[in-house]
Amino acid sequence: MEVEKINELIIKDIRKKTDVLKTKILVDTDSFRLETRFIKSNPREIFTLGYMIDERFTFYGFKIYVCYLELESIVASILINNSLVGDSYNYLDKASHKLNELNFYPQNGFIIENKESIDLISKQLVLLYEREFLSYSAHWHSLTVLYDFIKDKEDREELHPILGMFWQFKKATILRLCNDKNYQNYMDTFVESRQVILNKVPESIDVQRYYNAAKELKEILDKTEPVYNI
C-alpha cells in the first residue's frame, strides 16, 4: 500500500470519529515523506496540527504550532534576501511558537503496519484536536501573547528553544511590531554585535551574510510602524 493511500485511510477514519475537524487539510509530499496539516487560520495567524509519514510507513508523531504572519513574513524576506535560507523557504510552514509537550502516544515514531495502527493515529489526533489544539489556538491568539512571553528573555538559552535558529531577528521584529520601548536599543545592539564578529572573521561568508541581514532588518524595522500598542 502506498503512503498516500494510508493517509487517505487515516483522514477517512478521523472523519468517522468526529465532526469537529472541519479545518482546512493540506497534504504535501516530496521524494521520501508525506506531511498532513489540519489548519485553522485568519489573516494574522495560522494554527496547525500536523503529522508526517515517510516512505517506509514510519509515523513520526504529532506537532502543534502557530505561525504569526506579521512576524514571519518580515523575517523570511530578510533571510532569503541575504541567502541565510534558500528561495524555497516558506514562512507559512514555520513555527513562531510550538507546543512541545503533547503527552500523547506515539511521539517517537512507529511503523504503520495494519488497520490498528491507522486507528491509533486517528484516535490520538482527535484527542489532540479536542484537548490541546483548540485551547492552544485560543491562548496563542495574537502576536501580543508571544510578545508577553519573550519580552523579558534575553539569552540564547532562553530564546532559541522558543523562537528557533534566527531568534534575534524574530525578537527584534516582535519588539518593533508590539511598540516596545526597548526595540531601538535591542536592534542597535544586535547589529553592533554582528559587526564585532565580522571584524574578527571578515573572510567568513556566513558572518558577512548575518551582518548584512541584521543591518537590512534594522533598516526595514526602523521604518515599520508598530501594529500593536503594548
WOWO-V431886 format. One record per residue. N is the residue number from 1. SS is DSSP state (H for helix, E for strand, - for the rest). PSI is psi in degrees with one decimal (NA if undefined). NEAR is the number of other ideal C-beta (glycine too) atoms within 12 Angstrom. Layout:
n:N ss:SS psi:PSI near:NEAR
n:N ss:SS psi:PSI near:NEAR
//
This chain:
n:1 ss:- psi:138.7 near:17
n:2 ss:- psi:156.1 near:14
n:3 ss:H psi:-41.2 near:27
n:4 ss:H psi:-39.7 near:20
n:5 ss:H psi:-41.3 near:16
n:6 ss:H psi:-43.6 near:32
n:7 ss:H psi:-37.4 near:35
n:8 ss:H psi:-38.9 near:21
n:9 ss:H psi:-38.0 near:26
n:10 ss:H psi:-48.7 near:39
n:11 ss:H psi:-40.0 near:30
n:12 ss:H psi:-41.0 near:19
n:13 ss:H psi:-38.2 near:25
n:14 ss:H psi:-44.3 near:33
n:15 ss:H psi:-24.3 near:20
n:16 ss:H psi:-29.6 near:16
n:17 ss:H psi:-24.8 near:23
n:18 ss:- psi:155.0 near:21
n:19 ss:- psi:9.0 near:12
n:20 ss:- psi:-15.5 near:20
n:21 ss:- psi:66.9 near:29
n:22 ss:- psi:23.8 near:13
n:23 ss:- psi:166.5 near:27
n:24 ss:E psi:138.0 near:18
n:25 ss:E psi:125.1 near:25
n:26 ss:E psi:133.0 near:23
n:27 ss:E psi:119.3 near:24
n:28 ss:E psi:142.8 near:21
n:29 ss:E psi:151.1 near:18
n:30 ss:- psi:-157.2 near:13
n:31 ss:- psi:-16.6 near:8
n:32 ss:- psi:4.9 near:14
n:33 ss:E psi:164.0 near:24
n:34 ss:E psi:130.1 near:32
n:35 ss:E psi:129.9 near:29
n:36 ss:E psi:134.3 near:36
n:37 ss:E psi:129.6 near:32
n:38 ss:E psi:121.1 near:37
n:39 ss:E psi:132.8 near:30
n:40 ss:E psi:119.2 near:30
n:41 ss:E psi:163.3 near:20
n:42 ss:- psi:-179.3 near:17
n:43 ss:- psi:-14.7 near:11
n:44 ss:- psi:-20.7 near:25
n:45 ss:E psi:149.3 near:32
n:46 ss:E psi:117.7 near:36
n:47 ss:E psi:133.8 near:39
n:48 ss:E psi:135.2 near:38
n:49 ss:E psi:115.2 near:41
n:50 ss:E psi:169.6 near:39
n:51 ss:E psi:164.3 near:41
n:52 ss:E psi:141.8 near:30
n:53 ss:E psi:132.6 near:38
n:54 ss:E psi:-179.5 near:23
n:55 ss:- psi:-16.3 near:18
n:56 ss:- psi:11.4 near:18
n:57 ss:- psi:27.8 near:29
n:58 ss:E psi:126.5 near:24
n:59 ss:E psi:129.5 near:35
n:60 ss:E psi:22.6 near:24
n:61 ss:E psi:-177.8 near:27
n:62 ss:E psi:160.3 near:43
n:63 ss:E psi:144.7 near:31
n:64 ss:E psi:127.5 near:37
n:65 ss:E psi:167.7 near:35
n:66 ss:E psi:141.6 near:39
n:67 ss:E psi:118.3 near:37
n:68 ss:E psi:110.9 near:42
n:69 ss:H psi:-38.5 near:27
n:70 ss:H psi:-37.8 near:32
n:71 ss:H psi:-56.3 near:44
n:72 ss:H psi:-32.1 near:38
n:73 ss:H psi:-39.4 near:29
n:74 ss:H psi:-50.4 near:34
n:75 ss:H psi:-42.8 near:41
n:76 ss:H psi:-41.9 near:33
n:77 ss:H psi:-37.6 near:24
n:78 ss:H psi:-45.8 near:35
n:79 ss:H psi:-41.8 near:34
n:80 ss:H psi:-45.0 near:23
n:81 ss:H psi:-30.5 near:22
n:82 ss:- psi:16.4 near:29
n:83 ss:- psi:29.6 near:18
n:84 ss:- psi:-20.4 near:30
n:85 ss:- psi:166.7 near:25
n:86 ss:- psi:168.5 near:11
n:87 ss:- psi:-21.4 near:12
n:88 ss:- psi:-2.1 near:11
n:89 ss:- psi:118.9 near:23
n:90 ss:- psi:103.7 near:19
n:91 ss:H psi:-19.4 near:29
n:92 ss:H psi:-21.0 near:24
n:93 ss:H psi:-2.5 near:26
n:94 ss:- psi:143.5 near:29
n:95 ss:- psi:118.6 near:32
n:96 ss:- psi:-31.3 near:42
n:97 ss:E psi:143.2 near:39
n:98 ss:E psi:152.9 near:27
n:99 ss:E psi:111.8 near:28
n:100 ss:- psi:-35.7 near:17
n:101 ss:- psi:99.1 near:14
n:102 ss:- psi:-30.9 near:27
n:103 ss:- psi:36.8 near:16
n:104 ss:- psi:137.5 near:27
n:105 ss:- psi:140.0 near:17
n:106 ss:- psi:150.0 near:23
n:107 ss:- psi:-34.7 near:18
n:108 ss:- psi:11.4 near:13
n:109 ss:- psi:143.4 near:21
n:110 ss:E psi:162.6 near:24
n:111 ss:E psi:129.0 near:21
n:112 ss:- psi:112.2 near:33
n:113 ss:- psi:-26.4 near:17
n:114 ss:- psi:-172.9 near:15
n:115 ss:H psi:-33.7 near:16
n:116 ss:H psi:-36.3 near:14
n:117 ss:H psi:-43.9 near:25
n:118 ss:H psi:-41.9 near:31
n:119 ss:H psi:-39.6 near:21
n:120 ss:H psi:-45.7 near:27
n:121 ss:H psi:-48.6 near:41
n:122 ss:H psi:-38.4 near:34
n:123 ss:H psi:-46.3 near:24
n:124 ss:H psi:-36.8 near:32
n:125 ss:H psi:-41.8 near:41
n:126 ss:H psi:-42.4 near:30
n:127 ss:H psi:-43.2 near:25
n:128 ss:H psi:-41.7 near:36
n:129 ss:H psi:-47.8 near:35
n:130 ss:H psi:-36.5 near:21
n:131 ss:H psi:-24.8 near:20
n:132 ss:H psi:-50.2 near:29
n:133 ss:H psi:-43.9 near:35
n:134 ss:H psi:-41.8 near:25
n:135 ss:H psi:-34.4 near:16
n:136 ss:H psi:-49.0 near:31
n:137 ss:H psi:-30.2 near:29
n:138 ss:H psi:-38.8 near:15
n:139 ss:H psi:-47.3 near:21
n:140 ss:- psi:48.8 near:34
n:141 ss:- psi:-10.3 near:21
n:142 ss:- psi:154.7 near:30
n:143 ss:H psi:-25.6 near:37
n:144 ss:H psi:-27.8 near:28
n:145 ss:H psi:-44.0 near:25
n:146 ss:H psi:-39.1 near:39
n:147 ss:H psi:-48.4 near:36
n:148 ss:H psi:-32.0 near:21
n:149 ss:H psi:-32.7 near:25
n:150 ss:H psi:-8.0 near:35
n:151 ss:- psi:-32.9 near:26
n:152 ss:- psi:3.8 near:15
n:153 ss:- psi:136.2 near:24
n:154 ss:- psi:-40.1 near:19
n:155 ss:- psi:156.5 near:14
n:156 ss:H psi:-39.4 near:17
n:157 ss:H psi:-30.2 near:10
n:158 ss:H psi:-42.3 near:16
n:159 ss:H psi:-31.9 near:28
n:160 ss:H psi:-43.3 near:18
n:161 ss:H psi:-22.7 near:18
n:162 ss:H psi:-50.3 near:30
n:163 ss:H psi:-14.0 near:31
n:164 ss:- psi:-165.3 near:27
n:165 ss:- psi:-40.6 near:20
n:166 ss:- psi:45.7 near:35
n:167 ss:H psi:-34.3 near:29
n:168 ss:H psi:-39.9 near:35
n:169 ss:H psi:-42.6 near:42
n:170 ss:H psi:-40.8 near:42
n:171 ss:H psi:-43.1 near:40
n:172 ss:H psi:-42.0 near:43
n:173 ss:H psi:-40.9 near:45
n:174 ss:H psi:-45.3 near:45
n:175 ss:H psi:-42.0 near:41
n:176 ss:H psi:-46.8 near:37
n:177 ss:H psi:-29.6 near:36
n:178 ss:- psi:12.0 near:33
n:179 ss:- psi:39.2 near:22
n:180 ss:- psi:134.6 near:29
n:181 ss:- psi:-18.3 near:14
n:182 ss:- psi:0.9 near:23
n:183 ss:H psi:-53.0 near:28
n:184 ss:H psi:-44.4 near:18
n:185 ss:H psi:-42.3 near:17
n:186 ss:H psi:-44.8 near:33
n:187 ss:H psi:-44.4 near:31
n:188 ss:H psi:-41.4 near:21
n:189 ss:H psi:-38.6 near:21
n:190 ss:H psi:-48.8 near:35
n:191 ss:H psi:-42.8 near:29
n:192 ss:H psi:-39.2 near:18
n:193 ss:H psi:-37.2 near:22
n:194 ss:H psi:-31.5 near:33
n:195 ss:H psi:-41.7 near:22
n:196 ss:H psi:-45.0 near:17
n:197 ss:H psi:-40.5 near:20
n:198 ss:H psi:-38.7 near:24
n:199 ss:H psi:-30.1 near:15
n:200 ss:H psi:-37.2 near:13
n:201 ss:- psi:66.5 near:16
n:202 ss:- psi:-18.6 near:14
n:203 ss:- psi:-11.8 near:10
n:204 ss:- psi:120.9 near:15
n:205 ss:H psi:-42.0 near:15
n:206 ss:H psi:-42.0 near:18
n:207 ss:H psi:-39.2 near:23
n:208 ss:H psi:-43.5 near:22
n:209 ss:H psi:-42.2 near:24
n:210 ss:H psi:-42.3 near:31
n:211 ss:H psi:-47.2 near:29
n:212 ss:H psi:-37.6 near:24
n:213 ss:H psi:-42.8 near:34
n:214 ss:H psi:-42.5 near:37
n:215 ss:H psi:-41.4 near:28
n:216 ss:H psi:-39.3 near:30
n:217 ss:H psi:-43.4 near:39
n:218 ss:H psi:-44.4 near:32
n:219 ss:H psi:-40.0 near:18
n:220 ss:H psi:-47.4 near:25
n:221 ss:H psi:-34.7 near:37
n:222 ss:H psi:-26.3 near:19
n:223 ss:- psi:-1.2 near:12
n:224 ss:- psi:129.8 near:26
n:225 ss:- psi:136.8 near:14
n:226 ss:- psi:147.7 near:23
n:227 ss:- psi:-34.9 near:27
n:228 ss:- psi:143.1 near:23
n:229 ss:- psi:83.7 near:12
n:230 ss:- psi:NA near:22
//
